Amino acid sequence: MAKALTEKEILSLQKYRLNQDLSHSFAVYDLLDREFLEEFIANLAEAIGAPNQKIAASIFIKRYAFLAVISLYAMSAWNKKIDVGLDNVTMERPVKGSAWLPMFSFSELAAEDWNPAENREEWRKAVIRDLFTKNIDPVIVMLEKTFQISRFILWENIAVYLFWLYESELKDTDPNEDFKFLLFEADGSLFGSYRKNPIQKYYGEKVYMEEWGGEVRKRKTCCFTYQLAGSTKRCKVCPCAHIAKDGRCAYGEDLCGPARGLA
């Protein structure tokens, strides 16, 4: 039985962009409507200074990844399963001239506690399955079909925030089993219609980069953030090695050579 989150839990999730008092928002279920999605991404491109809708779609899923962060944080930190069904979530609309770091709200902000009498591995599978097969993957599929952007880019945009969650935000707790399962043991079917786990391929060893003064895990695809208006350089984890004279990737918006191996 679902119970309301405590004030302390709600406060903790605000760091991950939870805001139950949104006014300028939309129901994320509408993203599955092609006409709505095309209009929304066109408006987003204009708001954030993206040169085209494909790049705006990539930026969108980077922001949308925080819904997964909210869900998995509740699972690993509190043993709680939040309802992240598409029809239960609303999201802040883009505003022109802003960086657009949107907030999320829930029609019913409640969660089911894991019952210790229940097998936690099966419970964990249910949390992951509901998050990805009923929410994240349908959105990724719509973006790929509508804007011809590779799902490999979109999945890596999700993956990098999951790595950040477990390696940074939850490093002082004991969620290692959840992270290990998510990366190496979760079957592809828990994420959608996949034979293989779609995020595992992005998890590699971090390497020391002198120019950044620390270790980073380089991406396998480019997210195109550098093409937004006002951007002057690439992310420190960008994989692109073939840079044209104007600072743009010689491959344009296609997957770079090494990343083609992901397919």
N, C-alpha and C positions, 0 to 999 in steps of 0.2 A: 504494500500500500504506500502510495506516494505521500510524503510529508513536506511541509513548507521548509525551506532553508532557514537557518538561523540568521540573525542580524550579522553575527560575526562571519559566517560563511559568505553572505552576500557582500559584505565589505571586502573580503579576500578576493572575490571574483571580479570586483570592480577594477582591479589592476589588470585584468584580462578582458576589459571592455564590456563588462556587464553594466547596463543602466536600465532600470525598470521604468524610467520616466521619459522615454523617448517621445518626441512629438513629430518630428520630420522624418518619418520612417516608412518602410514598406514591408509587406509580408514576403518572406523569402520563398514561400511556395510559388509566388508569381514568377520566379526565375525560370520555372519549367514551361512558361508560356513564351513561345518564340518572339511574338510581337512585343511583349513587355520587355523581354531580355534585350532585344535589339535596341529599343528606345532607352532602356536603362544604361547599357554600356556606352551608347552614343553620348548620353548626358555625362556619364562618368569621364569619358575621354576628353570632353570639353572642359570639365571641371578641374581635372588634374593636369591638363596639358599633354595628353598622350596624342601622338601623331596619327594613330588609327585605332580601330576598335580591337584588333588582335592584341595590341600592347595593353590597352585598357583592361581586357579580359584577364591578362596575366596579373596585372596589379590587383584587380578585384579579388582573385582567388588567394593572393597573399594576405589580403585583409580578412577574407572569409575564414582563413585558417584559424583565427582566434576562436571560432565556434568550437573547433576540435580541441583547442587548448582548454576551454572552459569545461567541456565534457570530460576529458581525460584527467584534468586536474582533480575534479570532483571524484572520479573513480579511484585514482591512486592515493590522494591525500586523505579522503574521508570515507572510502568505500560506499559512494553514493552514485546512483544512476539518474542523471537528469534527462528529462524528456526533450530530445533535440529533434523531434519530428519537424519536417518542413512547415507543417501547419501550426506549430507552436512557437515559431521564432520570427521576430521582426528585426530589421536592421536599419541603421541610420542611412539616410540618403546622402549623396555627395553634395557638397557646396562648392561652388566655383571659387578658386583662389586659395583653397585649403589643401593641406596634405592628405586629407580624408583618411582619418584613422577611426573608422566607424564603430559605434557602440551597438550592442545587441540587447534585446529584451525578449522575455518569454511571456506568452499569454498566461501560462500557468507555471510559475517558478517553484517547482516541487521536485523531489527526488525520492527514489526508492532506495532504502538501505539494504546493503548486502546482509543476508541472514547467515550467520556462521554455521547454521545447520545445512546450508546449501553449498554445493561444490563451487568454490570461488572461481575456478578456471572456466566452468560453464557460464557462470554469471558474467565474468569478464568478457567472454566471447559475445554474449548478448549485448553488452555495452558497446563493444567495438562494432559489431554487426549493425546495430541500430544507427550508430553515428555515421558510418561510411556507406552502407548499402541503401539506407533510407534518406540520407541527406547529402553528404559530400559527393559521392560518386554520381548521382543523378545530375547534380549541378555541373560537375566536370564534363559529363557526357554532353550536356546541352551547350556548354561553352565550346567544346571541341567541334561539334556538328555545326554550330551557328557561325563561328568565326575562324574555323580551320586552324586553330592553334593546337599544337601537339599536346596530348594528354601527359606526355613525359615532363613537359615544363610545368603543367598545372599540378601534377602529383609532387614534383620536387618542391614547388612553392608551399605545399602543405607540409611535406616531410621536414623541411628545415625548422619549422616552428615546433614540431613534435620533438625533434632532437634538442632544441633550446629548452623546451619545457622540462624534459627529464634530466638533461645535463646541467642546467643552471637553476631553474626555479625549484625543482624538487630534489636537488642534489643532497640536501641535508636530511631528507626523509628516507624512507626505505621502499621506493617504488621500483627497485631494480628488476624484480621479477616481471612487473608489468611492461617495462621498457624492453626487456629481453623477449618477452612473448610477442609484443607488437612488432619487433624487428625481425626476429628469426623463427618464430614458431607459428604465428598467425597465418592461417591458410588464406590464399587469394580470395576465396569465396566470401570471407568476412568483410572484404572491401568493395565487393561488387561482382561483376561477371569476369573474374580474373582467374587464370590458372595459377599465377604466382603472386606473391605479396608485392604490391606495387610501390612500396616505400623502401623495401630492403635494399634495393640497388643503389640508393642514394647515400647509404651509410658507409662511409669510408674512414680511414685513419686520418687524423688531423696532422698537418705538416707545419713546421715552423717557417714563417715568412718574415724575413728580416725587416722588410719595409713596413710591416705592421707590428713588429715587436712582439710577436706571439704566435701561437698555433691556431690554425684555422682549418676547417674542413671545406675544401673547395667544392663548389657545385659542379654538376655534370651538364647542366643546361643553363642558359642565360635567361633571366627573368625580364629583361628589357627595361628595368628601372632607369638605366642611364639615358634612355631616350625621352624621358619626361622633360617638359619645359623646366628650365632652371637647373637640371642635373648637369654636373660638370665632369663627373668621373664614375667609373664602374664600382660596383660593390667589391670589397676586398676578397670575397670568395668567388668572384666571377671566373668561369672556366675559359673564357675566350682568349685565345692566343693569337688569333689572326685579326689584327686591328688595322682598319683602313686609315688613310691619312687624316680623315676628319674625326678619328676617334671611335668610329662605329665599327661594328663587327663586319668583317668581309663576307660573312655568310648571310648578312641581312637578318631576317626574322626566321630563318630555317635553323634546324638543329645543326650545331657545329659537327665537324667530322667525328671527333671522339665520341660525341653523344649519340651518334647514329647507332652505335653498338647497343644502346639500351633497348632498341626494338627487337 
